[in-house]
């Protein structure tokens, strides 16, 4: 059986930063590869502003 991960990247705000969110996603994707997850997908959020 194949297992896949789906991430919904919400932008937590300017203090956390988009670059940090992207690094977190990449790190989690690499970690998911270790136990054998087959794929990672990320949803797109358009016009989403937490402020």
C-alpha positions as CSV (number, residue, x, y, z in Angstrom):
1,X,0.0,0.0,0.0
2,X,1.3,3.5,-0.9
3,X,1.0,6.4,1.5
4,X,1.1,10.0,0.4
5,X,1.2,13.3,2.3
6,X,-0.8,16.4,1.5
7,X,0.2,19.8,3.0
8,X,-1.9,22.8,3.2
9,X,0.6,25.7,3.6
10,X,-1.1,28.5,5.4
11,X,1.0,31.6,5.7
12,X,1.3,32.2,9.5
13,X,2.2,35.8,9.2
14,X,5.0,38.2,8.4
15,X,6.8,37.4,11.7
16,X,7.2,33.8,10.7
17,X,7.8,34.4,7.1
18,X,7.1,32.7,3.8
19,X,10.7,31.5,3.4
20,X,10.6,29.8,6.8
21,X,7.3,28.1,5.9
22,X,8.8,26.9,2.7
23,X,11.9,25.5,4.5
24,X,9.6,23.8,7.0
25,X,7.7,22.1,4.1
26,X,10.9,21.0,2.5
27,X,12.2,19.6,5.7
28,X,9.0,17.7,6.4
29,X,9.0,16.3,2.8
30,X,12.6,15.0,3.2
31,X,11.6,13.4,6.6
32,X,8.6,11.8,4.9
33,X,10.8,10.1,2.4
34,X,12.7,8.2,5.1
35,X,9.9,5.9,6.1
36,X,8.8,5.5,2.5
37,X,6.0,7.9,1.7
38,X,5.5,7.9,-2.0
39,X,4.7,11.5,-2.7
40,X,4.0,14.9,-1.2
41,X,1.5,17.4,-2.6
42,X,0.9,21.0,-1.6
43,X,-2.3,23.0,-2.1
44,X,-2.2,26.5,-3.4
45,X,-3.7,29.4,-1.5
46,X,-4.5,32.5,-3.6
47,X,-5.4,35.9,-2.2
48,X,-5.0,34.7,1.4
49,X,-3.9,37.4,3.8
50,X,-3.7,36.6,7.5
51,X,-3.4,40.3,8.5
